[in-house]
């Protein structure tokens, strides 16, 4: 009994840590990426803006912080084009409309995507490279409460406002201003993911959209995949659904039906790196919408867990 209890605690702790780190370890994504406003879209960023939402549970009473690793542009992980000249504006939003405004849930920074109250912001040039910068403290109730998303929701945006370099970075939602201490029961999600792929041949990255009971089909869009291997969806009933792939600087789109048994579960969208001739420094933008064209969230901690298709065992009579 003591051993079982210990394993249970370890599993809970593991999920909590995953919830706070963006990208999460299970996603196998090295960094998020946002290019400067004058960047070349064929380098993988379709709109030079990335928006993430962080969920703080109602049980959280103490302050929370949003930490950014390497928010400046000029470190060894950033993607240089000529001389580093990029400035990126990071901002934290809360309050009414932060998540409930329809524009905030889109895949492009259009309309009132910046809805809610701006709680903090800072523009980075080459400051805080290879280092953490902390926004906060924030009272948990400064976020917008949403029963649908499970708590108080904060919005964190990264927008390239000048320059043409690629800014690579990570997030962590913490209860500490100086270290990464997870918020118990927290989670994070986005409606469009722009990220750096691993350079190593054969590596597999993942994103995890949740399929609710109203979804009958999904449409996926991937930008600038550079034909760098295979894209597929794994569900709790299907081992592989191949996706239409994009080339250099264009979109690949395809529609896929959802079967009844796959509703109220998570899909595992897999990005399989080319094993023979992998593209170096490959960035990709990715989204999924339902049959109504509504963007679907990717959770860093998959709701209901990562899908594991049931094995099919066939017994044949020996002749």
C-alpha positions in Angstrom: 0.0 0.0 0.0 2.8 2.4 0.8 4.5 1.8 -2.6 1.2 2.4 -4.4 0.6 5.6 -2.5 4.2 6.8 -3.4 3.7 6.1 -7.1 0.3 7.9 -7.0 2.1 11.0 -5.5 4.8 10.8 -8.1 2.3 10.7 -11.0 0.4 13.7 -9.6 3.6 15.7 -9.2 4.7 14.8 -12.7 1.4 16.1 -14.2 1.6 19.3 -12.1 5.1 20.1 -13.4 4.0 19.4 -17.0 1.1 21.8 -16.5 3.3 24.8 -15.8 6.0 24.4 -18.4 5.2 25.6 -22.0 6.1 23.7 -24.0 5.6 20.7 -21.8 8.0 17.7 -21.6 5.5 15.3 -23.1 5.2 17.5 -26.2 8.9 17.1 -27.1 9.0 20.7 -28.5 12.2 22.5 -27.9 10.9 26.1 -28.0 8.1 28.4 -29.0 9.1 30.9 -31.7 7.9 34.3 -32.7 9.5 36.3 -35.5 9.9 40.1 -35.8 7.2 42.0 -37.7 9.4 42.3 -40.7 10.3 38.6 -40.7 10.0 36.2 -43.7 6.9 34.1 -43.3 8.7 31.2 -45.2 10.8 30.8 -42.1 7.7 29.3 -40.3 5.8 32.0 -38.5 2.6 32.9 -40.3 1.5 36.0 -38.3 4.4 37.1 -35.9 2.2 36.7 -32.8 1.7 33.9 -30.4 -1.0 33.7 -27.7 -1.1 31.3 -24.7 -3.7 31.0 -22.0 -2.9 29.9 -18.5 -5.5 28.4 -16.1 -5.2 29.0 -12.4 -7.7 26.8 -10.3 -10.1 28.4 -7.8 -8.2 26.7 -5.0 -5.1 28.8 -5.6 -5.0 31.6 -3.0 -1.4 32.9 -3.3 0.0 35.1 -6.1 1.1 33.6 -9.4 3.9 34.7 -11.8 4.5 34.1 -15.5 8.1 33.5 -16.3 9.7 33.7 -19.7 13.0 32.1 -20.6 15.1 34.0 -23.1 12.5 36.7 -24.0 15.2 38.8 -25.8 16.6 38.1 -29.2 20.3 37.5 -29.5 21.2 34.2 -27.8 22.5 31.0 -29.3 19.0 29.5 -29.4 17.5 32.4 -31.5 17.3 32.4 -35.3 19.5 35.2 -36.7 18.9 36.9 -40.0 21.7 39.3 -40.7 22.4 41.2 -37.5 20.0 40.8 -34.6 17.5 43.6 -34.7 14.3 42.2 -33.4 12.1 43.5 -30.6 9.3 41.4 -29.1 6.5 42.7 -26.9 5.3 40.3 -24.2 2.0 41.1 -22.4 -0.1 39.6 -19.7 -3.9 40.1 -19.8 -6.7 39.2 -17.4 -10.2 40.4 -16.5 -13.5 40.3 -18.4 -13.1 39.3 -22.1 -9.6 37.8 -21.7 -10.8 34.5 -23.0 -14.5 34.9 -23.6 -14.1 37.4 -26.4 -14.3 35.5 -29.6 -11.3 37.3 -31.2 -9.1 36.0 -28.4 -9.8 32.4 -29.4 -8.9 32.9 -33.1 -5.8 31.7 -34.9 -4.7 35.2 -36.0 -4.2 38.4 -34.1 -7.3 40.1 -35.6 -10.1 42.2 -34.2 -10.0 42.5 -30.4 -7.5 39.6 -29.8 -6.0 41.7 -27.0 -9.3 41.7 -25.1 -9.4 42.0 -21.3 -7.3 44.1 -19.0 -3.6 44.5 -19.7 -1.9 43.7 -16.4 1.7 44.0 -17.4 3.9 44.3 -20.5 7.5 44.7 -21.6 9.4 45.1 -24.9 12.6 43.1 -25.2 15.5 43.7 -27.6 18.6 41.8 -26.6 17.8 41.8 -22.9 17.4 38.7 -20.8 19.0 36.3 -23.3 19.7 32.9 -21.8 17.9 34.1 -18.7 14.4 34.2 -17.1 12.3 37.3 -16.8 9.3 37.3 -14.4 5.9 39.0 -14.8 3.9 39.5 -11.6 2.9 39.0 -8.9 -0.8 38.6 -9.9 -3.7 37.8 -7.8 -5.3 34.6 -9.2 -8.7 36.4 -9.4 -7.2 39.0 -11.8 -7.7 36.4 -14.5 -11.1 35.9 -16.1 -13.1 33.1 -14.4 -14.3 30.4 -16.8 -16.1 27.3 -15.7 -15.5 25.9 -19.2 -11.7 26.2 -18.9 -11.6 25.2 -15.2 -10.5 28.3 -13.4 -9.2 31.9 -13.7 -7.7 32.4 -17.2 -4.8 34.7 -18.0 -3.6 35.5 -21.5 0.1 35.9 -22.4 1.0 37.2 -25.8 4.4 37.5 -27.6 4.3 39.8 -30.6 7.2 40.7 -32.9 7.0 44.5 -33.3 10.1 45.1 -35.3 13.1 43.2 -36.9 13.2 40.0 -38.8 14.9 37.4 -36.5 13.3 34.4 -34.8 12.8 34.8 -31.1 12.8 31.4 -29.4 11.6 31.1 -25.8 9.7 29.1 -23.1 7.1 29.9 -20.4 6.5 28.7 -16.9 3.6 29.5 -14.6 5.0 29.7 -11.1 4.2 30.6 -7.4 7.7 32.0 -7.1 9.2 35.1 -8.7 12.7 33.6 -8.8 12.3 30.0 -9.6 9.9 27.6 -11.3 7.5 26.3 -8.7 4.3 24.9 -10.2 0.8 26.0 -9.5 -1.0 22.9 -8.3 -3.8 21.9 -10.7 -2.8 24.5 -13.3 -2.9 24.1 -17.1 -2.1 26.0 -20.3 -3.4 26.0 -23.8 -3.3 27.8 -27.2 -5.4 27.9 -30.3 -2.5 28.2 -32.7 0.9 26.7 -32.0 4.1 28.1 -33.6 7.1 26.2 -32.5 10.6 24.9 -33.3 11.0 21.3 -34.2 14.0 19.1 -33.1 16.9 18.9 -35.5 17.6 15.3 -34.7 16.3 12.8 -37.4 13.3 10.7 -36.4 12.3 12.9 -33.4 8.5 13.1 -32.8 6.8 16.2 -31.4 3.2 16.3 -30.2 0.3 18.6 -29.6 -3.0 17.6 -27.9 -6.3 19.0 -29.0 -9.4 18.1 -26.9 -12.4 16.7 -28.9 -15.7 17.6 -27.1 -19.0 15.9 -27.6 -20.2 18.4 -30.3 -17.3 17.8 -32.7 -18.1 15.7 -35.8 -15.1 16.7 -37.9 -11.9 18.6 -37.6 -9.9 20.7 -40.1 -6.2 21.0 -39.6 -3.8 23.6 -41.0 0.0 23.3 -40.9 2.2 26.1 -42.3 5.8 25.7 -43.6 6.3 22.1 -42.7 9.0 22.0 -45.4 8.0 18.3 -46.2 10.1 17.4 -43.2 8.7 13.9 -42.5 5.2 12.8 -41.6 2.2 14.4 -39.9 -0.5 12.2 -38.4 -3.2 12.0 -35.8 -3.5 9.2 -33.2 -6.8 8.7 -31.4 -8.2 6.2 -28.9 -9.5 4.1 -31.8 -7.3 4.8 -34.7 -3.5 4.2 -35.0 -2.8 6.7 -37.7 -4.7 9.4 -39.7 -2.3 11.0 -42.2 -2.5 14.7 -42.6 -2.0 16.9 -45.7 1.5 18.4 -45.4 2.7 21.8 -46.4 5.9 22.7 -48.2 8.1 25.8 -47.9 6.1 28.9 -47.0 2.7 27.5 -47.8 -0.3 25.8 -46.0 -1.3 22.2 -45.9 -4.9 21.6 -45.0 -7.2 18.6 -44.6 -10.5 17.6 -43.1 -11.1 14.5 -41.0 -14.2 12.9 -39.6 -14.5 12.2 -35.9 -16.1 8.9 -34.9 -18.5 8.7 -31.9 -16.0 6.8 -29.7 -13.4 9.5 -30.1 -15.6 12.3 -28.6 -14.7 13.6 -25.2 -11.1 12.6 -25.6 -7.8 14.0 -26.7 -6.1 13.6 -30.1 -2.4 13.1 -30.3 -1.2 15.1 -33.3 2.3 13.9 -34.2 5.1 15.6 -36.1 7.5 12.9 -37.3 10.9 14.4 -38.2 12.4 13.2 -41.5 14.8 10.3 -40.8 16.9 10.6 -44.0 17.3 14.4 -44.6 15.8 16.4 -41.7 15.4 20.2 -42.2 17.5 22.2 -39.8 15.9 25.0 -37.7 12.5 24.1 -38.9 9.6 26.1 -37.5 5.9 25.3 -38.0 2.5 26.9 -37.3 -0.4 24.6 -36.6 -4.1 24.9 -35.8 -7.3 22.7 -35.7 -10.9 23.9 -36.1 -14.2 22.0 -35.7 -16.9 21.8 -38.3 -18.1 25.3 -37.5 -14.7 26.8 -38.1 -14.1 27.4 -34.4 -10.5 27.1 -33.2 -9.9 24.2 -30.8 -7.4 24.4 -27.9 -4.2 22.4 -27.5 -3.6 21.6 -23.9 -0.1 21.2 -22.5 -1.5 18.5 -20.2 -3.8 16.4 -22.3 -7.3 16.2 -20.9 -8.1 12.6 -20.1 -4.5 11.6 -20.9 -2.6 10.8 -24.1 -4.7 8.5 -26.3 -3.7 4.8 -26.5 -5.6 3.0 -29.3 -6.9 -0.4 -28.2 -5.0 -3.3 -29.8 -6.9 -5.4 -32.2 -6.3 -9.1 -31.8 -7.4 -11.5 -34.6 -7.4 -15.2 -34.1 -7.2 -17.3 -37.3 -7.8 -21.0 -37.5 -4.6 -22.9 -38.3 -5.0 -25.0 -41.4 
